[in-house]
Amino acid sequence: MGKKKALRNHRRRAGTKTKLRNGNFSFYKPPQLSDGAVKSKWNPKKSVQMNMSALGLESQVNGEVAQRGNAILASGASAVELFDIPESDNVIPKKTKSLSMLPVSVEDQKYIVKLMERYGDDYERMARDIKRNNMQHSSHRLKKMGSRFLLLSEDQLRVELPVNVEKMMASL
């Protein structure tokens, strides 16, 4: 009979969960303060906002961002006038117009030349080569990239062409 009672108790206790030992902090956990000056002035019975203002701090630092943004737009001033932002032309080099207007980027030109040197215009085999096609482009994507590359003019080319790729460009 002792076995049956133990089994019954086991089934009864199977769904029970452990309760929190201290129910006071189940919904609210007081802030953990490590600074002695703040700890001495912090009143746990007051709200965070009241304690922060008593310390001379702002509780919602970004609270009025939307209002400040509307004020800037209403005044009509530009950001350079308001904040004295330095000219960034010397800091960040801009792309030249010729580089930004290329139909195929320099990196893509190097990438597709490496593949065309090996496989010519067989884009299915290019797609299966995981060493040279390390970006894992599909055959359709490689075909688009290759056709754009083959239509480039001499002044748009930024890479050295292998002999077999030159022949492919000449045949178009």
ABEGO torsion letter per residue (X at the ends): XAAAAAAAAAAAAAABBBBBABAAAAABBBBBBABAAAAAABBAABBAAAAAAAAGBBABAAAAAAAAAAAAAAAGBBAAAAAGBBBAAAABBBBBAAAAABABBAAAAAAAAAAAAAAEABAAAAAABAAABAAGBBAAAAAAAAAAAAABBAAABABBBBAAAAAAAAAX
